[in-house]
């Protein structure tokens, strides 16, 4: 073994400290400073001030994404000046009024597309003004004013790209754009109609993610008919999308329209993509959910506290997971990252409860366990015989429904009891991981088990015993036969993982008897030299 000629390098050189800045942030930093007129136009200062005065709100929270925080101080001043001018006009007839207080919200608790009601309530805000892209998910507590901000669009270049893609004048095409370019859609549609296209449809923004086109309604530009495509008939139409959509929207659109063309723009916040990449992404998502079909423990990630009905969705997911004889644990987190979720090694997979855009974790290669959406979990919990994915996809909590009610579930269990009265637990079909081909024995830890109980007098009573039946003892207990940890009489896969697989189980253990030891005097002194006990030797 060769000897080291010098000490090994254990730290990063000082000159490399700031080398890992993202290119996007550097590009934004070099962008020219907006003029006062551009600031008022892009952030719609006049409209925002009018709506604030109409609502008579005095405590206002402005929510910015990270890329727009550089404009926040100047925008606050411009908004104060506009509110002051409107207030003076009204005070001439109604008298003096209280001056509005404005707060800036940065570093949102969850995704930037969602309204951060939690942070706004910390400032006792009466209204939130949300700037930038938004998923438009309905909120639960505070009113919201959305300012999507406007970006410039080269109309001639957009029309030329459309004509290259659809040379036939009778092509059935729906024109859609990112919310930051939505104001240009009517102009593009009118220009194409004047060029001779007969079946052109544009879109308008609605606050309904469950529409066939999320948060959009289709508007006809045909002089002969006002009818618009709906439902499955949209499969016969092509979609011309201005600016690259987020991945969640791309997957949803690709499964609902006949074809999809994306016209890239310079200010798009998302990387360029196409309908072909959407097909590959759908295949990856299907492979991802297959790993959850054999998961025994599923974690429910609550990634929002503002989207309406999220608590009902969490409850529905719990019931659906329990109906599949699996165990669920609920975890409330902020912004997701691999380090947070890796702390829960006992979880076999995660489902995200959030808005329909943030529920999709795109860059999930670094996560220890797969992370899926509620729709994907519903497909994963289906049996192997009925799991058929027709290409549809959705990322939000809309449509999450609980399984059959308790009474209906009881009837189903009783029916199974009569039908399989003589069968034993070992007669259940084996379950295999379709990706690896391995036999999985822990995919249904909460399964209802049939047991035989021998009573006094030789009487044998047979019946169904649920592993999640409530008990009377609150301490951890071992199940004598299967050696499973139980809490309150309920099988706890998490406690079983802690008992059998975790190397660090805390300062004490409920399963091993620890012997008391004598206290020994340790070292004492200063860092340059310690002494042990009464010894003076350092």
C-alpha positions in Angstrom: 0.0 0.0 0.0 1.5 3.4 -1.0 2.0 6.0 1.6 0.4 9.5 1.2 2.8 12.2 0.3 0.4 14.9 1.6 -2.8 15.3 3.6 -6.0 14.4 1.7 -8.3 17.2 0.5 -11.3 17.1 2.8 -13.0 20.4 1.8 -14.1 22.2 -1.3 -11.8 25.0 -2.6 -13.0 28.4 -1.7 -13.1 29.5 -5.4 -15.7 26.8 -6.1 -18.1 28.0 -3.6 -20.5 29.8 -5.9 -20.1 27.7 -9.0 -23.4 25.8 -8.8 -25.8 28.7 -9.4 -28.6 27.7 -11.7 -28.4 29.2 -15.3 -32.1 30.3 -15.0 -31.3 32.5 -12.0 -28.3 34.0 -13.8 -30.4 34.8 -16.8 -33.1 36.4 -14.7 -30.5 38.5 -12.9 -29.2 39.9 -16.2 -32.6 40.8 -17.5 -33.1 44.5 -18.0 -34.9 46.5 -15.4 -38.6 47.0 -16.2 -39.8 50.6 -16.7 -42.6 52.0 -14.6 -45.1 51.7 -17.5 -44.0 48.0 -18.2 -44.4 47.3 -14.5 -48.0 48.7 -14.4 -48.9 46.8 -17.6 -47.4 43.4 -16.8 -48.7 43.3 -13.2 -52.1 45.0 -14.0 -51.7 47.6 -11.3 -54.8 49.6 -12.2 -57.2 46.5 -12.3 -55.8 45.2 -9.0 -56.3 48.5 -7.3 -59.9 48.8 -8.5 -60.8 45.3 -7.3 -59.2 46.0 -3.9 -61.2 49.2 -3.5 -64.4 47.4 -4.6 -63.8 44.7 -2.0 -63.0 47.3 0.7 -60.1 45.1 2.0 -57.6 46.9 4.2 -55.0 44.2 4.9 -53.6 42.8 1.7 -51.1 40.0 1.0 -49.2 40.0 -2.2 -47.9 36.5 -3.1 -45.0 36.3 -5.6 -43.1 33.4 -7.1 -39.3 33.5 -6.6 -38.7 34.8 -10.1 -40.8 37.9 -9.5 -39.6 38.9 -6.1 -37.1 41.3 -7.7 -40.1 43.5 -8.8 -42.0 43.2 -5.5 -40.8 46.5 -3.8 -41.5 48.7 -6.8 -44.8 47.0 -7.4 -45.9 47.6 -3.8 -45.1 51.3 -4.2 -47.0 51.5 -7.5 -50.0 49.8 -6.0 -50.0 52.1 -3.0 -49.9 55.1 -5.3 -52.8 53.8 -7.3 -54.8 53.0 -4.2 -54.1 56.5 -2.8 -55.4 58.1 -6.0 -58.6 56.1 -5.9 -59.1 56.7 -2.2 -58.8 60.5 -2.6 -61.4 60.4 -5.4 -63.8 58.5 -3.1 -63.0 60.6 0.0 -64.4 63.7 -1.6 -67.9 62.3 -1.4 -67.7 59.8 1.5 -65.0 61.2 3.9 -61.6 59.8 5.1 -60.9 56.1 5.1 -58.3 53.8 6.6 -55.1 53.3 4.7 -54.5 49.9 3.3 -51.7 47.7 4.7 -49.7 45.6 2.2 -47.6 42.6 3.0 -45.3 40.6 0.7 -45.4 36.8 0.8 -42.2 35.0 -0.3 -40.9 31.4 0.0 -44.4 29.9 -0.1 -45.2 26.9 2.1 -46.1 24.7 -0.8 -46.1 25.2 -4.6 -45.9 28.7 -6.1 -49.0 27.9 -8.2 -51.2 27.5 -5.1 -52.5 30.4 -2.9 -50.7 30.3 0.4 -53.5 31.0 2.8 -51.5 29.9 5.8 -48.8 32.6 5.3 -51.5 35.2 4.5 -53.4 34.4 7.7 -50.2 35.0 9.7 -50.4 38.6 8.6 -54.2 38.7 9.2 -54.7 39.4 5.6 -58.3 39.8 4.3 -57.4 39.1 0.7 -54.5 37.5 -1.3 -53.3 38.9 -4.7 -51.6 36.0 -6.4 -49.1 36.9 -9.1 -47.8 34.6 -11.9 -48.9 31.1 -13.0 -51.6 29.5 -11.0 -53.3 26.1 -10.9 -56.6 28.0 -10.1 -57.5 25.3 -7.5 -60.5 26.6 -5.3 -59.4 28.0 -2.0 -61.1 27.4 1.3 -60.9 30.5 3.4 -59.7 33.8 1.8 -60.8 35.6 -1.4 -58.1 35.8 -4.1 -57.3 38.2 -6.9 -55.3 36.5 -9.7 -52.8 38.5 -11.8 -51.3 36.1 -14.3 -49.0 38.8 -15.7 -48.8 39.3 -19.4 -46.0 38.4 -21.7 -45.4 39.6 -25.3 -46.1 37.2 -28.2 -45.0 37.5 -31.8 -48.3 37.2 -33.5 -46.9 36.7 -37.0 -44.5 34.0 -35.9 -47.3 32.2 -34.1 -49.6 32.3 -37.1 -46.8 31.0 -39.4 -46.2 28.1 -37.0 -49.9 27.2 -37.0 -50.1 27.3 -40.8 -47.0 25.0 -41.1 -48.6 22.5 -38.7 -52.1 22.6 -40.1 -52.0 23.5 -43.8 -55.6 22.4 -44.4 -58.1 25.2 -43.9 -60.8 22.8 -42.6 -58.7 21.4 -39.8 -60.4 21.0 -36.4 -58.1 22.9 -34.0 -58.6 24.3 -30.5 -56.2 27.1 -29.5 -55.1 27.2 -25.9 -52.3 29.0 -24.1 -50.6 29.2 -20.8 -52.3 31.6 -18.5 -49.5 34.2 -19.0 -50.3 34.2 -22.7 -54.0 33.7 -22.5 -54.8 37.3 -23.4 -53.3 36.7 -26.9 -55.6 33.7 -27.8 -58.6 35.7 -29.2 -56.3 37.7 -31.4 -54.6 34.5 -32.8 -58.0 32.9 -33.4 -59.4 36.0 -35.2 -56.3 36.2 -37.3 -56.6 32.5 -38.4 -60.3 32.9 -39.2 -59.4 35.9 -41.4 -56.8 33.6 -43.1 -59.6 31.2 -44.2 -59.7 28.6 -41.4 -63.3 27.4 -40.8 -63.1 25.2 -37.7 -61.1 27.2 -35.2 -62.0 27.2 -31.5 -60.4 29.4 -28.9 -60.4 29.0 -25.1 -61.3 31.3 -22.1 -60.2 31.0 -18.5 -62.6 29.4 -16.0 -61.8 28.5 -12.4 -62.7 24.8 -12.7 -59.8 22.2 -12.9 -62.3 19.4 -13.6 -63.2 20.7 -17.1 -62.3 18.6 -20.1 -59.6 21.2 -20.7 -58.5 22.1 -17.1 -59.5 25.7 -16.2 -60.7 26.5 -19.7 -63.9 26.6 -21.7 -64.0 26.3 -25.4 -65.3 29.2 -27.5 -66.4 28.9 -31.1 -65.1 31.3 -33.8 -67.2 29.8 -36.6 -69.8 32.1 -38.2 -72.0 29.1 -39.1 -72.3 27.4 -35.8 -71.9 28.2 -32.1 -71.5 24.5 -31.0 -68.3 23.5 -29.3 -66.7 20.0 -28.9 -67.3 18.3 -25.6 -66.4 15.1 -23.9 -65.1 12.3 -26.1 -65.7 14.3 -29.3 -62.6 16.3 -28.4 -60.6 13.2 -29.4 -61.3 14.3 -33.0 -59.7 17.7 -32.5 -56.1 18.9 -32.4 -54.8 21.3 -29.8 -52.5 24.1 -30.6 -50.9 25.2 -27.2 -49.0 28.5 -27.0 -46.0 28.1 -24.6 -44.9 24.9 -23.0 -47.4 23.6 -20.4 -46.4 22.2 -17.0 -46.0 18.4 -17.1 -49.2 17.7 -15.2 -51.2 19.7 -17.8 -49.3 18.1 -20.6 -50.2 14.6 -19.5 -53.8 15.5 -18.9 -54.2 17.2 -22.4 -52.4 14.4 -24.3 -55.0 11.9 -23.0 -58.0 14.0 -23.9 -57.3 15.4 -27.4 -56.5 13.7 -30.8 -53.1 15.4 -31.2 -51.1 18.1 -29.5 -48.8 20.8 -30.9 -46.8 23.0 -28.6 -45.6 26.4 -29.8 -42.6 27.4 -27.7 -42.1 30.9 -26.4 -39.0 32.6 -25.0 -40.5 33.2 -21.5 -41.8 29.7 -20.9 -40.9 28.6 -17.3 -41.0 24.9 -18.4 -38.6 23.0 -20.6 -39.6 22.3 -24.2 -41.7 19.1 -24.7 -44.0 17.5 -27.2 -46.8 15.0 -27.5 -44.3 12.2 -28.1 -42.6 12.9 -24.8 -46.0 13.0 -23.1 -46.6 9.4 -24.4 -43.3 8.3 -22.9 -44.1 10.0 -19.6 -47.4 8.2 -19.4 -45.6 4.9 -19.8 -43.2 5.8 -17.0 -46.1 6.8 -14.7 -47.8 3.4 -15.4 -44.6 1.6 -14.5 -44.3 3.7 -11.4 -47.8 2.9 -10.1 -47.1 -0.9 -10.6 -44.6 -0.7 -7.8 -47.4 0.4 -5.4 -49.7 -2.5 -6.3 -47.6 -4.7 -4.0 -46.9 -2.0 -1.4 -48.1 -2.9 2.1 -47.6 0.5 3.7 -48.6 3.6 1.9 -47.9 7.2 3.1 -50.4 10.0 2.4 -48.5 13.2 1.9 -50.6 16.3 2.7 -49.0 18.9 0.4 -51.6 21.6 0.8 -53.6 23.4 3.6 -55.6 25.7 1.3 -57.1 23.6 -1.5 -60.8 23.1 -0.7 -62.0 19.6 0.3 -58.5 18.3 0.9 -59.5 16.8 4.2 -62.3 14.9 2.6 -59.8 13.6 0.0 -57.4 12.5 2.8 -60.3 10.6 4.5 -61.4 9.0 1.2 -57.8 7.8 0.5 -57.5 6.3 4.0 -60.7 4.3 3.5 -59.7 3.2 0.0 -56.3 2.0 1.2 -57.9 0.2 4.2 -60.4 -1.4 1.8 -57.4 -2.9 0.0 -56.1 -4.4 3.3 -53.1 -2.1 3.3 -51.8 0.3 6.0 -51.7 4.0 5.6 -49.9 6.8 7.5 -50.6 10.5 7.0 -47.7 12.9 6.9 -48.0 16.7 6.6 -45.0 18.2 4.7 -44.1 21.5 3.0 -42.1 21.4 -0.2 -41.1 17.8 -1.1 -37.5 16.6 -1.3 -35.9 13.2 -1.1 -34.3 13.8 2.3 -37.6 14.4 4.0 -39.3 11.3 2.7 -36.2 9.1 3.2 -36.7 9.5 7.0 -39.7 7.2 6.7 -38.0 4.0 5.5 -41.0 1.8 6.5 -43.2 3.4 3.8 -43.3 1.5 0.6 -44.8 4.3 -1.5 -46.4 7.7 -1.3 -49.5 9.4 -2.6 -49.6 13.3 -2.7 -52.7 15.2 -1.7 -52.3 18.7 -3.3 -53.3 20.7 -6.3 -53.6 19.0 -9.6 -50.2 20.4 -10.8 -48.0 19.9 -7.6 -49.3 16.4 -7.0 -47.1 15.2 -9.8 -43.4 14.9 -8.7 -41.5 15.1 -11.9 -37.9 14.6 -10.9 -38.4 11.6 -8.6 -35.3 9.6 -9.5 -33.7 10.7 -6.2 -36.7 9.6 -4.0 -36.3 6.4 -2.0 -39.8 5.3 -2.7 -42.2 6.0 -5.6 -44.5 9.1 -5.3 -47.8 8.9 -7.2 -51.0 10.9 -7.6 -54.4 9.9 -6.1 -55.6 8.8 -9.6 -52.5 6.6 -10.0 -53.0 5.1 -6.6 -56.6 4.2 -7.5 -55.3 2.3 -10.5 -52.6 0.7 -8.4 -55.1 -0.6 -5.9 -57.1 -2.5 -8.5 -56.6 -6.2 -8.9 -54.3 -7.5 -11.6 -57.3 -8.8 -13.5 -59.1 -5.5 -13.7 -56.2 -3.0 -13.9 -56.5 -1.5 -17.4 -55.2 1.9 -18.1 -56.7 3.5 -21.2 -54.3 6.4 -21.3 -56.3 8.8 -19.2 -54.5 10.7 -16.4 -55.2 13.2 -13.7 -53.0 14.7 -11.0 -55.4 16.3 -8.5 -57.7 15.3 -5.7 -60.8 16.0 -7.8 -62.7 12.7 -8.3 -61.2 10.9 -5.3 -64.1 8.9 -3.8 -64.3 6.6 -0.8 -65.1 3.0 -1.3 -68.5 1.5 -0.3 -70.0 2.5 3.0 -69.7 0.6 6.2 -73.0 -1.2 5.9 -72.3 -2.2 2.3 -68.8 -3.2 3.3 -70.2 -5.4 6.1 -72.5 -7.1 3.7 -69.6 -7.8 1.3 -67.5 -9.2 4.2 -70.4 -11.4 5.4 -70.9 -12.6 1.8 -67.3 -13.6 1.6 -67.5 -15.4 4.9 -70.4 -17.5 3.7 -68.7 -18.2 0.4 -65.3 -19.1 1.8 -66.3 -20.6 5.1 -64.0 -23.6 4.8 -61.1 -21.8 3.2 -58.0 -20.9 5.2 -55.7 -17.9 4.9 -53.1 -20.0 3.0 -55.7 -20.5 0.2 -55.4 -16.8 -0.8 -53.7 -16.5 -4.2 -50.0 -15.4 -4.1 -49.1 -11.9 -5.1 -46.1 -11.2 -7.3 -44.4 -7.9 -8.2 -45.0 -7.6 -12.0 -41.8 -5.7 -12.4 -39.4 -8.1 -10.7 -41.4 -11.3 -10.6 -40.7 -11.8 -6.9 -43.3 -13.2 -4.5 -44.6 -10.5 -2.1 -45.9 -11.6 1.2 -46.4 -8.2 2.9 -48.6 -6.5 0.4 -51.8 -6.7 2.5 -50.8 -6.5 6.2 -54.3 -5.6 7.3 -56.0 -8.5 5.7 -59.0 -10.0 7.4 -57.9 -13.4 8.8 -60.0 -16.5 9.4 -59.1 -18.2 12.7 -60.4 -21.1 14.7 -60.9 -20.6 18.5 -61.2 -23.6 20.8 -63.3 -23.0 23.8 -64.0 -24.9 27.0 -65.8 -28.2 26.5 -64.1 -28.9 23.2 -66.3 -26.4 21.3 -64.6 -25.0 18.3 -65.8 -21.6 17.0 -64.8 -20.4 13.6 -65.1 -16.8 12.4 -63.4 -13.8 10.9 -61.0 -11.6 13.0 -59.9 -8.3 11.7 -56.4 -7.3 12.4 -57.5 -3.7 12.9 -60.0 -4.4 15.7 -59.7 -1.9 18.6 -58.1 -3.3 21.7 -58.1 -2.1 25.3 -54.4 -2.1 26.0 -52.4 1.0 24.7 -49.0 -0.6 24.9 -47.2 -2.4 22.1 -47.8 -6.1 22.1 -46.5 -9.1 20.1 -48.9 -11.3 18.2 -47.9 -14.8 19.5 -48.3 -16.7 16.2 -47.1 -14.3 13.5 -44.8 -12.2 15.7 -46.4 -9.0 14.5 -46.3 -5.8 16.6 -49.7 -4.4 17.6 -50.8 -1.0 19.0 -54.2 -0.9 20.7 -55.0 -4.3 19.3 -54.3 -3.1 15.8 -51.5 -4.6 13.7 -48.9 -1.8 13.2 -46.6 -2.4 10.2 -44.7 0.7 11.2 -44.0 -0.6 14.7 -43.1 -4.0 13.3 -40.5 -2.3 11.0 -39.1 -0.5 14.0 -38.9 -3.7 16.0 -37.4 -5.9 13.3 -35.5 -3.8 10.7 -34.4 -0.4 12.1 -30.9 -0.4 13.6 -31.6 2.7 15.7 -34.7 2.1 17.9 -34.3 5.0 20.3 -32.7 5.2 23.8 -34.8 2.3 25.1 -36.5 -0.8 23.8 -39.7 -2.5 24.8 -38.5 -5.9 23.6 -35.1 -6.3 25.4 -34.3 -6.1 29.1 -31.6 -3.7 29.8 -29.3 -4.3 32.8 -28.3 -1.4 35.1 -24.6 -0.6 35.1 -22.4 1.3 37.5 -21.8 5.0 36.8 -18.2 5.6 35.8 -16.4 8.9 36.0 -15.4 10.1 32.5 -12.8 12.5 31.3 -12.6 16.1 32.5 -10.5 19.2 31.8 -10.0 21.5 28.8 -9.7 20.6 25.1 -5.9 20.8 25.1 -5.7 18.0 27.7 -8.0 15.8 29.7 -7.6 13.9 32.9 -9.3 10.6 33.9 -10.5 10.3 37.5 -8.0 11.3 40.1 -5.1 10.7 37.7 -3.0 13.8 36.9 -1.7 12.2 33.6 -3.0 14.1 30.6 
